[in-house]
Every structure is written in C-alpha cells, then in structure tokens.
Amino acid sequence: MTFLLDRFTARWQRLGLRSAGLALAGLAQAASAQSWPAKPVTLVVPFPPGGTTDVLARALGSALSKNLGQSVIVDNRPGAGATIGADAVAKAKPDGYTLLMGAVHHTIASSVYKKLPYDFQRDLAPITTVAVVPNVLVVQASTPANNVAELVTLLKAQPDKATFGSNGNGTAQHLIGAQFQAQTGVVLTHIPYKGSGPMATDLLGGQILLSFDTITPVLQHIRSNKLRALAVTTSTRSPALPEVPTLEEAGLKGFNIGTWFGVLAPVATPRDIVVRLNTEMVKVIQSPEFVKRMEEIGAQPVGNRPEEMARQIKSETDKFADLVKSAKVVLE
C-alpha cells in the first residue's frame, strides 16, 4: 500500500512540475511579447529595390515603425526567384525581429524548384496579406501591336524577337508567360531577372519585347506612353487601368493570375507577437493614407487575419502546382 502511495505521490509531483514548467514558459512568452519590440525590426524583401514587393514593404514599414515605436528596416535579398530571402527568414531567430515580405511567387516556387532548403507552409507563419496587384502584359510603345491578337500575329511572324522578361525563375511572371504560350501557341524565350527594376529597364531599352509584370513598376511608363498595356492577367479589369481589357476578354478563356503580397515570420515566433504584428499592420493597411498610396500604384489593400492568409497560401499552392505541371515549368 505504501509503495502504491509513493508511486501516486511521485506521479503527481511530476505532473505538478510539468504544469509549473508550462506556466513559466507561458509567462516568459507573455513577458517577451510585452517587451517586444525593443529594437529595430527587419523586413526582408526577396527582390531588388524598385519592384512592387520593395515599394509595398517601404510603404508598410514607414507607417508601421510609427505604430511600433521602432524602426522597420527594409533588407533587399534578391535571387533565385525570391527563394533566397525566404530561406533567410525561415532560418532566422523566431523573435519577431526578422520578417519576410512574401508574395505569390513563394507558393509557385514549391512546385517549380525540385529542391528548396525550406518549406514555405511549414517554416513560415503568415501575419497578413498586405495587397493584391494585377499583372499586366506590356510592350514598348513603338511595337506594331495594339492588342493581344496583333501581338500574337507579330510573335509568330518574328519568333527570333519573341522574348519576355520575368523577375525570376519560378515567379508569377514566369508562370504567366508559360500559360500565355500554352493558350496562344506562340514560342517565347524567357529572360529571368532578379527583379522588376532591372527588367523594366531592359524592356524600355528594347532588350526584351514584352513582360507580364505587376502594374506598380510599369504604371508610370504606361501613363507616359513609353510602354503600351495590352491586357491585364486577372479575371477583372484593374481600377488603375480601367480601359485595358483582361486576357480573357482578349480570347484567352479562364486566364486569371494575379500577384498578392504579404508578411510572414519564422514559424516558431510567439503567437502574441504575431497577433500584435497583425493588429498593427492591419491598422496601417486600412488607414486612409495607405489606401490612397495603394490607389496611386495600382494595388488593392487587403489586411486579413493570419488564418485567412494561411488558407490563401494553401489554396494557391495547390492551384499553381497544377498549372506548373501543365505548363511543364521545372527548375533544379
């Protein structure tokens, strides 16, 4: 009887110690969240300066720094279709001080690249979707094509000049180009860049014939008549370019690919910090100043909950896996 009583007592002591440990861990996490942020926060942008990801990160970071009382530093880490920057954040200390400005490209990369050093859904915790930006098919203003049908005719007649740029292998622009070829029968030579900035420079300079970039980095060139917008790649027209038809309207049935941008943290980041980040970011995204800025660059602000962003990532990862398979876009 004494033996059983001793075992019973020892078991409850172990349970008591375990409960105390969990309680202390919870208190420690709460304390860290209350003291956060105690230093500047780094927002990693996986593209060079000048592209949509960079523009959104700087607009968000500038306003967010005021809400947090700490600087938000934008750190550009381009390369490998945005996967270098994502990998750096996935492996960063999960303390809320290193974040990623992610994008739809990351949901594509998991299907395009045979091997990635991280898992986008497993290793990164969604915070909020910042904005959605339509992509637009653009050519130089001097190109003798005023609509998609005329462009397809031109591309088939001059295959040696049929080049398109993207802001990296495995990005949305790359996949849009592959889908465009599949639905029109044209053959395009893909020219990958590290980001939208250098791609736009080459497009304006005539080094490439066309691109399917997001509206933001090319909008000023469209408005100044240096580039001609032929169609947007989403199922509905863009408020920033209401006169430009969709690719579906141009005859490419079911064509609907756009680009979203959102913030993520290393997956083990304390939940209280993720909630705080979400709350402060949504305040910024819903502010009149930010909404106005988004209108100026052709973006549509979102500001959703982490759970909603997680469902969006899962859904789009599955959707793009099918598109990648049908378009046969695979990289080492």
N, C-alpha and C positions, 0 to 999 in steps of 0.2 A: 504493500500500500504506500509506504514511504517512497519507494522507488518510482511509482507512478506519479505521486505528488511532485517529486523533484523534476521529473520529465515535463510535467504540465507547467510547473513554475518556470523552468528554463525556456520552454516554448514561448510563453507569454513575454518573457524578458526579451527574447529575440525579436518578437513582433513589436514590442514597445520601442526597442532600439531602431528598428527599421522605420516605424512610423515617425519617430523623432527625427531620423535622418531625412525622410521625405519632407517633413515640415520645415526643417532647417534649409533644405535645398529650395523649397518654395519661397521661404523668406529671403534667401540670398538672391533669387531671381527677381523678386519684387523690389528688393533694395537696388539691384543693378538697373532695373527699368526706371526707378525713380531718379537715380543719379544720371541716367543717360539723357542727352549726350553731354559728356564732359570734355569733349574735344571735337575738332572738325570731322565731318562725315565725307567720305569719298564716294562719288558716284561714277562708276566705270562705264565709259561709252566704248563699245567694241568697234567703232569706226573712227576715221579721221575727223577733224573739225570741218564744219560746213554742211554736213548732211542733216537729214531730218532728225536722226537719233541725237546728234550733237545739239541741234537747235532746241529740241524739246528738253533735253537734260539741263541745258543752261537756263532756260526759262523757268523750269520747275525748281532747280537748285537755288536760283536767286531769291525766289519768293519763300522757299522752304527754309532757307537759312534765317530769315527773319522770325519765322514761327518757332524754330528750334533754339534760337539764340546761339547758334554755332554756324561757322562757315560750311557750305557744301561745295567741295572741290570736285570739279569735273576732270576725270583722268581718262584721256583717249588711249585705248589699247587696241588698235585695228589689226586685222589679219585673219586669214582662214575662214572667211565667211562669217565673221563675228564670233567665232568659237574660242579664240584666244582670250578675249576679255571675259567671256562667260566662264571659262575654265579657271581663270584667276579668282573670280568671285566665289565660285563653287568651293575652292580650296582655301578661301580666306577665313580668318578667325570669325566665328559667328557671334559677334558682339554688337552688331548694328552700326558699325563704323565703315563697312565696305559693302556697297550696294551695286547692283547692275541695272543699267537702262537696257532692258531686253526688248526683243521685237519678234515679230512673226518668223523672222529668219531662223530663230533658235528652234522653233517647232518643226521646221523643214530639215535642219541640219541632222537631226537624229535619224532621218531616213536616207539622206544624201550621202553622209560620210559613213564608211564601213566601220571605222573605229573612232570613237570620241573618248577623251580622257575623263569625261563626266557624263552624268545623266541629267538632262535638263529638268525632268519632272521629279526625280528623286533627290537631287542635290541642291536645288534652289527653291526657296519659299516665296510664292507670289505675295506682293504687297498691294499693288493696284495697277490697273490699266490706265495710262495717262491719256492717250488719244488714239484715234484711228485716222489714217491718212490714205486716201485713194492713190493708186498708181496711175500714171498717165503715159500713153505712147506718144513720144515726141520725136521730131526730126528737125533738121536745120530748116530755117525759113526759105532757103534757096532750093530745097529739094522739090522736084517737079511732081509732087503728090499732095493733093488737098484733102484726101480722105483715105480710109483704110483700103478700099477696093483699088484705088490708084496706086497705093503703096505696094500692095501685093503684086500687081502687074509689073511695077518697076523692079521689085526684088527678083521676080522670076526672069525678067529680061536681062538683069545685070547681077548675076549671082556673085561675081567677084567683088562687088561693092556691098554685099549684104552682110553687114556686121552690126551687132548690137552689144551694148555695154551693160554690165550689171555692177553692183557694189560688192561683188564677191561670189565665189563659187558656193552654191547651195543656198543663196539668198532668194527672197521673193522675186526680185527682178530676174534672176536666172531661171527660176521655175516658170515665171510668166512668159519669158522668151521661148522656153521649150514647149509650153502649152500653145502659144501662138503659132509656132511652126507646125505642131501636130494638127491644128484645126485649119490652117491655110494651105499647107503643102509646100511652103517656102523652106529654103535651107539657109539658115543664118549662122555666121561664125560668131561664137561667143567670146567676148573680150572682158574678162573679170578685172575689176579694180578693187582697191582696198576700201573705197567709199564713194559716196555720191559727189563729193567735191572734185576730185581728180577726173571722175567720169564726165561730169558736166563740162569741165574744161576741154576735154578731148572731143566731146560732142559739138561744142561751139566751134572748135578748131577744125572740124571735118575729119578727125582721125577715126571716128566711128559714125555710122549712118543714123542709128536710132537708139533709143533706150526706153525702158519701161519704169522709170524712176518714180519715186513718190512725188507728189505735187510740190512740196515745200522747196526743194533746192532748184527747181526749174521754173517756178511760178513767175519770178521777176523777168526771166528771159522770154517767157511766153508773152507776158504783158508788154515787153519792149520789142516784140516781133523779131527776136533773134532766133527763137525756136517756134515750131508750129505744133500745137497739140492736135492729134488726130482722134484720140479716143481715151476714155478712162477705162480701167480694167475691172471696176466694181459693177455690180448689177444695177446701181442707180447713179445718176449724174452727180457730180460734185458741186456743192454750193459755190465753191471758189471759181469753177469753170462751167457755169450752167449751160453755155452754148455748145459745149463739147459732148458728143454722143458717147454712149458706152460701147464697148466692143460687141456686146450682144446686139445692140441696135445696128451695129455695122455688119451683122450677119454671123458672128461667132457665137452660136447658141450656148447658153449655160455658162459663159465666161464670167467668173466672179471671184477675183483675187484682189484683196486689199492688204494694207500693212497696219498692224497695231503696234503700239509701243507701251511698255510698262516696266515697273520697277520690281526687282526681286532681291532677296537676301540669301546668304548661306542658310541651308535648311535648319540648322540647329540654333538659329537666332532665337532668343527668348520670345515667347508669344506676346508678352506685354510690350516689348519693343516693336514688334511687327504691328500690333494694334495701334500703338502711338504713331508710328510712321504712316499707317493707313489714314488715321484721323487727320493728321496734319497735311498730308498730301491731298486728300480729298477737299479740304478747306481751300487749298491753293487752286486746285483744278476747277472748282466751282465758283471761284471768285470772278467778278466782272472783268478785272484786269487780265486774268489768264484767258478767259473765254474770248476776249477781244483779240488778244495776241494769237490765239489759235485760228480765229477767223482770217487774220492777216496772212497766215502762212498756209492756209488751206487744210487745216487739221480740225477734227471734231473731238472735243474733250469728252472723257468718259468718267473716270473716278469711281470704280466699283470696289466691292469687298474682296479680300484675299480669296475667299471660297469661290466667288464668281470668276475671278481671273484663273484660278486653278482649273475650273470646268472648261473655260475657254481654251486653255492650253491643251488639255486632254483632247477636246473635240478637234482642234485644228491639227494636232499631231497626227491623229488618226486620218483626217481628211487628206493632209499632204502626203502621208505615206502612200495612199492610193494614187495620187497624182504623180508622185516621184516614180512609182512603179510603172505607170502607164507611159510616162514620158521618158523612162529609162535614163534618169539622171543619177549617176552613182559616182562617187569620188573616193579615192583612197584616204 
